[in-house]
C-alpha cells in the first residue's frame, strides 16, 4: 500500500468478508481503528457484496474504490488519480478506470494482456458515460467512483449476484444514472491483480448471474429509454459479452444444460440467450 503521495489524505476501510476465520490475527466484533483514517469493520453479512456495502456505509471520502484482498497498487497510482481529479475543468468524471495488470506469482512476471487492455491504447481516454462504446468497465477493483453519485442514487452491491457480475452490475447502474457525465481511462495508473485458476461453480451460480445481474441491468436500461436513443452504457456490450462467454461454454458444462434440478433454464434466461 506504499504510495508516493503518502496516505494522509486517504481513508482505508478494511472489512472482513467472512471468508476466513481471522483477519489480521483476529476477527473483529466491532469497528477497530488500524491507524489514523484507517478502520477495520466486521462483515455486514456473508460474501463480498455485503463486505463492500459495509465499506460504503462507513466511507466518507469523495471517491471510492474496492480493492480485492490479493490486489496491489502501483506506488504512483494515488498521485495519478489525484492529478486527474484536481486537473478536471468543469464537471468531474463519474468514474476513473485504471489499467489492470496481471501478476503471475509463480513466475514473478507482470503482463498487460487483459482482454480489455485495448481501452488503454492512449495515455488518457475520456468518453461519455451514456455511450462509452466498447470501453466497458466490468470491475470495481480497478475503478474509482464518485461516492456522492453512488449515495445520491442509493446504490449498493446486490448480494444475490456473484462472484463475478456484481461488479459490472454496480458500475453500470451508476453510469445509467449519470448519463450527462464522462468516464476516464488512464493508461499509466496500474492496478495489479494476481492470476489464479478458475474455481468450479454450480448451475445455480450461472442462473443467478442472468436473473439478478444481466436481466436486471438490461431492464433498468430499457426503463430509462436508453435503448431507443441508442446511448445505453449497458448496450456497449458489458452484459452481451459476458452472456456470450457463458453460453459458449455451456456444451462443455453438463450442469448448464438444465436448471439447478436438471430442468430447463427459466423462461427469461432462455429468452435472453435466444436473442443475444
C-alpha positions in Angstrom: 0.0 0.0 0.0 3.0 2.2 -0.3 2.2 5.4 -2.2 4.4 8.3 -3.4 1.8 10.7 -2.1 1.7 9.1 1.4 -1.6 8.1 2.9 -2.5 11.2 5.0 -5.5 12.1 2.8 -6.6 8.5 2.1 -9.3 6.7 4.1 -8.6 3.0 4.2 -11.5 0.8 5.2 -10.9 -2.9 5.7 -13.9 -5.2 6.0 -13.9 -8.9 7.0 -15.9 -10.6 4.2 -16.4 -13.7 6.3 -14.4 -15.8 4.0 -11.8 -16.9 6.6 -11.5 -17.4 10.4 -9.2 -14.5 11.0 -8.4 -11.0 9.8 -5.0 -9.6 10.9 -4.9 -12.3 13.6 -8.4 -11.7 15.0 -12.0 -11.5 14.0 -13.4 -8.1 14.9 -16.7 -8.0 16.8 -16.9 -4.2 16.3 -15.1 -1.4 14.4 -11.5 -1.3 15.3 -9.1 1.6 14.4 -6.0 0.4 12.5 -4.4 3.9 12.3 -5.5 7.4 11.7 -8.1 7.3 8.9 -7.9 3.5 8.6 -10.5 1.2 10.2 -11.4 -2.5 10.3 -15.1 -3.4 10.4 -16.9 -6.7 10.9 -18.9 -8.0 8.0 -22.5 -6.8 7.4 -23.3 -10.3 6.2 -21.6 -13.2 4.3 -19.9 -12.6 1.0 -18.0 -9.9 -0.9 -21.1 -7.8 -1.8 -22.0 -7.4 1.9 -18.4 -6.5 2.8 -18.3 -3.8 0.1 -21.7 -2.5 1.2 -20.4 -2.3 4.8 -17.4 -0.3 3.5 -19.7 2.1 1.6 -21.8 2.7 4.7 -18.7 3.9 6.6 -16.9 5.7 3.7 -16.5 9.5 4.0 -14.2 10.3 1.1 -15.1 11.9 -2.2 -14.0 8.9 -4.3 -14.2 5.2 -3.6 -12.5 2.1 -5.0 -12.8 -1.5 -3.9 -9.5 -3.4 -3.9 -9.6 -7.2 -3.8 -7.6 -8.7 -0.9 -4.9 -10.0 -3.2 -4.6 -6.9 -5.4 -1.7 -4.4 -5.0 -1.2 -0.9 -6.4 1.4 0.9 -8.4 3.2 3.3 -6.0 2.2 6.3 -8.1 -1.4 5.3 -8.5 -2.9 7.7 -6.0 -0.7 10.6 -7.4 -2.1 9.9 -10.9 -5.7 9.7 -9.7 -5.3 12.9 -7.7 -3.8 14.7 -10.7 -6.7 13.6 -12.8 -9.3 14.8 -10.3 -7.6 18.1 -9.5 -6.9 18.9 -13.2 -10.5 18.5 -14.2 -12.0 21.5 -15.9 -15.7 21.7 -15.3 -17.7 18.7 -14.0 -15.6 15.8 -12.8 -16.0 12.4 -14.4 -18.2 9.9 -12.6 -15.6 7.1 -13.0 -11.9 6.9 -13.4 -10.7 3.5 -14.7 -7.1 2.3 -14.0 -5.2 -0.3 -16.1 -5.5 -3.8 -14.8 -2.1 -5.6 -15.0 -1.8 -9.3 -14.1 0.9 -10.6 -11.8 1.9 -14.3 -12.2 3.2 -15.0 -8.8 4.8 -18.4 -9.7 6.8 -16.8 -12.5 7.2 -13.4 -10.8 6.1 -11.8 -14.0 3.8 -8.9 -14.9 1.6 -9.0 -18.1 -0.6 -6.4 -19.8 -2.6 -9.0 -21.7 -6.0 -8.3 -20.1 -8.8 -8.9 -22.7 -9.9 -5.3 -22.3 -6.4 -3.7 -22.4 -7.3 -2.0 -25.7 -9.1 0.6 -23.6 -5.6 1.9 -22.6 -4.1 2.3 -26.1 -3.9 6.1 -25.4 -2.5 7.7 -22.3 -5.9 9.2 -21.4 -9.3 8.4 -22.9 -12.4 10.3 -22.0 -15.8 9.2 -23.1 -19.5 9.9 -22.3 -20.9 7.7 -19.6 -24.0 7.3 -21.7 -22.1 5.8 -24.6 -18.6 4.5 -23.8 -18.7 2.2 -26.9 -16.5 -0.8 -26.3 -14.8 0.8 -23.3 -16.7 -1.3 -20.8 -15.8 -1.5 -17.1 -16.7 -4.8 -15.5 -14.6 -4.5 -12.3 -14.7 -2.1 -9.4 -11.3 -3.1 -8.1 -9.7 -1.1 -11.0 -12.2 1.8 -10.9 -12.5 4.9 -8.8 -16.1 6.1 -8.5 -17.8 9.3 -7.4 -19.2 8.5 -3.9 -21.6 11.4 -3.9 -23.3 10.0 -7.0 -23.4 6.5 -5.5 -25.1 7.8 -2.4 -27.4 10.2 -4.4 -28.8 7.2 -6.2 -28.8 4.8 -3.2 -26.7 2.2 -5.0 -25.4 -0.9 -3.3 -24.0 -4.2 -4.4 -26.6 -6.9 -4.9 -25.5 -9.9 -2.8 -27.6 -12.3 -5.0 -25.0 -11.8 -7.8 -21.6 -13.3 -7.7 -18.8 -13.9 -7.5 -18.4 -12.2 -10.9 -21.1 -9.9 -12.4 -21.9 -8.0 -9.2 -19.1 -5.5 -10.1 -20.4 -4.7 -13.7 -24.0 -4.6 -12.3 -22.9 -2.0 -9.8 -20.8 0.2 -12.1 -23.2 0.2 -15.0 -26.2 1.1 -12.8 -24.2 4.1 -11.7 -23.4 5.1 -15.3 -27.0 4.7 -16.3 -27.9 7.2 -13.7 -25.3 9.8 -14.6 -25.6 9.9 -18.4 -24.5 13.6 -18.7 -21.1 12.9 -17.2 -17.9 11.3 -18.6 -15.7 8.3 -17.8 -11.9 8.4 -18.0 -9.4 5.6 -18.7 -5.8 6.2 -17.5 -3.1 4.0 -19.0 -0.3 4.9 -16.6 -2.4 4.2 -13.4 -1.9 0.5 -12.8 -3.8 -1.9 -10.5 -2.1 -5.3 -10.2 -4.1 -8.5 -9.8 -2.8 -12.0 -9.1 -3.9 -14.7 -11.6 -5.3 -17.9 -10.2 -7.1 -21.0 -11.6 -10.8 -20.7 -12.1 -12.9 -22.2 -9.3 -15.7 -24.6 -10.0 -19.2 -23.1 -9.9 -22.7 -24.6 -9.9 -25.6 -24.2 -12.3 -27.3 -22.0 -9.8 -24.4 -19.6 -10.0 -24.9 -19.1 -13.7 -28.7 -18.7 -13.4 -28.3 -16.1 -10.7 -26.0 -14.1 -12.9 -28.7 -14.0 -15.6 -31.7 -13.3 -13.3 -30.2 -10.8 -10.9 -27.4 -9.4 -13.0 -27.8 -9.3 -16.7 -31.6 -9.2 -16.9 -31.9 -6.6 -14.1 -29.3 -4.3 -15.8 -30.9 -4.6 -19.2 -34.3 -4.0 -17.7 -33.0 -0.8 -16.0 -31.5 0.4 -19.3 -34.8 -0.3 -21.0 -36.8 1.6 -18.4 -34.6 4.7 -18.9 -35.4 4.7 -22.6 -31.7 4.3 -23.3 -32.3 1.6 -25.9 -34.4 3.8 -28.1 -31.8 6.6 -28.0 -29.0 4.1 -28.7 -27.0 5.5 -25.9 -27.1 2.9 -23.1 -23.9 2.1 -21.3 -25.3 -1.4 -20.8 -25.7 -1.6 -24.6 -21.9 -1.2 -25.0 -21.7 -4.9 -24.6 -20.9 -5.5 -20.9 -23.7 -7.9 -20.5 -23.8 -9.4 -24.0 -20.1 -10.2 -24.0 -20.4 -12.0 -20.7 -23.5 -13.8 -21.8 -21.7 -14.9 -25.0 -18.8 -16.2 -22.9 -21.0 -18.2 -20.5 -23.4 -19.6 -23.2 -20.5 -20.6 -25.4 -19.1 -22.8 -22.7 -22.4 -24.5 -21.9 -21.8 -27.6 -24.1 -18.7 -28.4 -22.1 -20.5 -28.0 -18.8 -23.2 -30.6 -18.4 -24.8 -28.8 -15.4 -25.6 -25.8 -17.7 -27.8 -27.8 -20.0 -30.5 -27.6 -17.3 -31.6 -25.7 -14.3 -30.5 -26.3 -10.7 -32.6 -29.5 -10.5 -32.0 -30.8 -14.0 -34.9 -29.0 -15.7 -34.7 -26.3 -18.4 -33.4 -22.9 -17.7 -36.2 -20.5 -16.6 -38.1 -18.7 -19.4 -36.5 -15.2 -19.0 -33.0 -16.7 -19.2 -34.0 -18.8 -22.3 -35.3 -15.6 -24.0 -32.1 -13.7 -23.2 -29.9 -16.4 -24.7 -32.2 -16.8 -27.7 -32.0 -13.1 -28.6 -28.4 -12.3 -27.6 
